[in-house]
Amino acid sequence: MLANFLSIESLFYLAGLIAVIASLKVVTGKNTVHALLYLVVSLLAVAVCFYLMGAPFAAGLEVIVYAGAILVLFVFAVMMFGLTTDETKYAPQNKGLSFWVGPIILAMSLLTELLWVIDNAELQQQLTANVVTSKQVGMLLYGPYLLAVEIASFLLLAGLLAGYHYAKPDGRGTHL
Amino acid sequence: MTHIPLEHVLFLSCILFSIGFIGVISRKNTLFMLMSLEVMLNAVGVAFIGAGSAWQQADGQVMFILILTLAAAEVAVGLALFIRMQRRYHSLDIDQLNEMRG
């Protein structure tokens, strides 16, 4: 009964619901750091969706690059902004642990969902039957899409140079 | 063929994209606008991965990797611009930029 209820589809819908809720909290949030934490939860939920859709390589990339690298960049930038001036008035001062409850519930349900899928042999069999492996992705990346990969590297170089140039202080001879 | 119908994946993608779009057009804090843009790019990634797994092709994941690099470059440039903006206007409000009459 429970196994029928917890099929891949329903787990996917649950992860999608978590992603939608967390994205809504991102968009409607008042405090920047809380919104960033909800954005991490949203990206993790989307990564679980990718895993359930049979793309574990994309799920790993989502966690490593989005939730790991881009969000850390966000957090560092928020630290540099010095939000004591314009954001702390929105922050709850002494609410204790109450604002941790939402992200913890969402992240814990994602974790239990993932553990359920990994532990369940039947679901694993269904998942591995139609997985698109990273080998196929690599063959395509360095075959027909080689020009796109080169252009993406140019884009990253341009992003690096622009980031360095814009974030540089105005004075001569000073570094970040 | 996967167990998840493609229509439902595209429906989830549409919902996430709409949430991100509403965030971009309704927020005034530029940092929240950038986060909403991330949600939108993520929704596009969901659509690509869903289509790639529905047809059992790796092209969807290739496009997702390209979207990932685009998001990384966009966030780097955007945050650097916001640091410059914070230093110059001492605010992240998008309405502060209306002196740039374009």
Interface residues (C-beta under 8 A of the other chain):
Chain A: S7 I8 E9 F12 Y13 G16 A19 V20 S23 L24 V26 V27 G29 T32 A35 L36 L39 S42 L43 V46 C49 F50 L52 M53 G54 A55 F57 A58 L61 E62 V65 Y66 A69 I70 L73 F74 A77 V78 M80 F81 G82 T85 D86 Q126 N130 V132 T133 Q136 V137 M139 L140 L141 Y145 A148 A152 L155 L156 A158 G159 L160 A162 G163 Y164 H165 Y166 A167 P169
Chain B: M1 T2 H3 I4 P5 H8 V9 L12 I15 L16 I19 G20 I22 G23 S26 R27 N29 L31 F32 L34 M35 S36 E38 V39 N42 G45 V46 I49 G50 G52 S53 Q56 Q57 A58 D59 G60 Q61 V62 F64 I65 L66 L68 T69 L70 A71 A72 A73 E74 V75 A76 V77 L79 A80 L81 F82 I83 R84 Q86 R87 H90 S91 L92
